[in-house]
Structures are given as structure tokens and as C-alpha cells.
Amino acid sequence: MSDDATTVIRNDEKNRYDLHVGDVAAGFAAFERDDQGRLVFDHTVVDKAFGGRGLGKTLAAEALADVARRGETVVPECPFIVKFLRENEVAGLRVDWRDEDAADAASAQPSA
């Protein structure tokens, strides 16, 4: 593994997915579990020192793929996660859109 390997790890104690570049914390995607057990993604951060490297997309893709593998449902509220899901398909992911995002998502299906 190289010193700048990128990893995304679920951190249930902090309700988020942590992004690391090597041993350095580079960002996170935070979620809260709602009363239906869904994961409400409400905030995504990538440290400015790591900007411009596409790490936000890596974080979103790997976190959401993990949620799909676990059979959980996502409610996207974070604007970054909403945009990512409008532009990218995540195989097997169940998404419950907020009412105002549902129409937008339906009209902006990701291209294959």
C-alpha cells in the first residue's frame, strides 16, 4: 500500500464514513439514523488541503456502495450527496428522496 492510498471506513461511533489519505484524515460523510432506520446523509466535508483531487466523489461512491452492500436505505440531504446520486448510479442502493428532490432525481437519471 502506498503512502497516499485512499481509504473510506465506516465509523458507527461517530455516525459517518471517514476518508483517509494514507494515515491522514482527509474528510468525512456524516449520517444520522432516522426513526425508520434509514441513513440520512446530511453533511460531507473534504479538507481543503486535499481539494481538487476528486476525493469527494471517492468518499461518496465508496460510502454509498457500502450502504448498498449492507442493504440499508439512504435519505440524501447533503447537497453534495444529492448531486452525486443525481449524476451516478450506485448498484443496489435504495434511496428515499425528500419530496423536493424526488422530481429532480427522476428527471436527472444517471447515464450508463
BAMAR-879267 format. One line per 3 residues: number of its first residue (from 1); for each residue z, y, x of C-alpha. Coordinates in Angstrom, 1 decimal, padded with zeros to 4 digits, m for minus. Each point is the difference from the previous one (the first is absolute). Example, Ala and Ser with C-alpha at 12.3 -4.5 7.8 and 13.67 -1.06 7.14 Angstrom:
BEGIN
1	007.8,m004.5,012.3 ~ m000.7,003.4,001.4
//
This chain:
BEGIN
1	000.0,000.0,000.0 ~ m000.9,003.4,001.4 ~ 002.4,002.9,000.3
4	m001.8,001.9,m002.8 ~ m000.3,m002.9,m002.5 ~ 000.4,001.2,m003.6
7	002.4,m001.9,m002.3 ~ 001.1,000.5,m003.6 ~ 003.2,m001.7,m001.0
10	001.7,000.0,m003.4 ~ 003.5,001.5,000.2 ~ 001.8,m000.9,m003.2
13	003.3,001.6,001.1 ~ m001.8,003.4,000.1 ~ m002.5,m000.8,m002.8
16	m003.0,000.7,002.1 ~ m002.7,m001.4,002.2 ~ 000.5,001.1,003.6
19	m002.9,000.8,002.3 ~ 000.4,m000.5,003.8 ~ m002.3,000.7,002.9
22	001.4,m002.2,002.7 ~ 003.8,000.5,m000.2 ~ m000.3,003.5,m001.4
25	000.5,000.8,m003.7 ~ m003.1,001.8,m001.2 ~ 000.5,000.2,m003.8
28	000.8,m001.7,m003.2 ~ m001.0,m000.5,m003.6 ~ 003.1,000.3,m002.3
31	000.4,m001.8,m003.3 ~ 002.6,m000.4,m002.7 ~ 000.3,m003.0,m002.3
34	m000.1,001.1,m003.7 ~ 001.7,m001.6,m002.9 ~ m002.9,m002.4,m000.4
37	000.2,m001.2,003.6 ~ m003.2,001.9,001.0 ~ m000.3,001.8,003.3
40	m000.5,003.7,m000.6 ~ m001.5,001.4,003.2 ~ 001.0,003.6,000.1
43	m000.3,001.3,003.6 ~ m002.0,m000.8,003.1 ~ 000.5,001.6,003.4
46	m001.7,m000.3,003.3 ~ 001.5,001.9,002.9 ~ m002.2,002.9,001.2
49	000.0,m001.4,003.5 ~ m002.1,m003.0,m001.3 ~ m002.3,002.1,m002.2
52	m003.8,m000.5,m000.1 ~ 000.2,m003.7,000.9 ~ m000.4,m001.4,m003.5
55	003.5,m001.4,000.0 ~ 000.7,001.2,m003.5 ~ m002.8,m002.2,m001.2
58	001.3,m002.9,002.1 ~ 003.5,000.5,m001.5 ~ m001.3,000.1,m003.5
61	m002.3,m003.0,000.4 ~ 002.6,m002.2,001.6 ~ 002.9,001.0,m002.3
64	m002.1,m000.5,m003.2 ~ m001.4,m003.3,001.3 ~ 003.5,m001.2,000.6
67	001.0,001.0,m003.6 ~ m003.0,m001.9,m001.3 ~ 001.0,m003.1,002.0
70	003.5,000.2,m001.5 ~ m001.4,000.2,m003.5 ~ 001.6,003.3,m000.7
73	m001.4,002.9,m002.0 ~ m000.5,003.5,001.4 ~ 000.3,003.3,m001.8
76	m001.7,002.6,002.2 ~ 001.6,003.5,m000.2 ~ m000.5,001.1,003.6
79	m003.3,002.0,000.2 ~ m001.0,m001.8,003.2 ~ 000.5,m003.4,m001.6
82	m001.8,001.1,m003.2 ~ m003.0,001.2,002.1 ~ 000.1,m003.2,002.1
85	m000.1,m002.2,m003.1 ~ m002.8,002.0,m001.6 ~ m002.1,m000.5,003.1
88	000.9,m003.5,001.1 ~ 000.4,m003.4,m001.6 ~ 003.1,m002.0,000.8
91	m000.6,m003.7,m000.8 ~ 002.5,m001.3,m002.6 ~ 001.9,003.2,m000.4
94	001.3,000.8,m003.4 ~ 000.1,003.8,m000.6 ~ 001.6,001.7,m002.9
97	m001.4,003.5,m000.1 ~ 001.8,003.0,m001.4 ~ m001.8,001.2,m003.1
100	m001.5,003.0,001.7 ~ m001.3,m002.1,002.9 ~ m001.4,m002.9,m002.1
103	m003.1,001.8,m001.2 ~ m000.7,001.3,003.5 ~ 000.4,m003.4,001.6
106	m002.2,m001.7,m002.6 ~ m002.8,002.5,000.8 ~ 000.4,m000.2,003.8
109	m000.2,m003.8,000.6 ~ m000.3,m000.9,003.7 ~ m003.4,m001.0,001.2
112	m000.4,m003.5,001.3
//
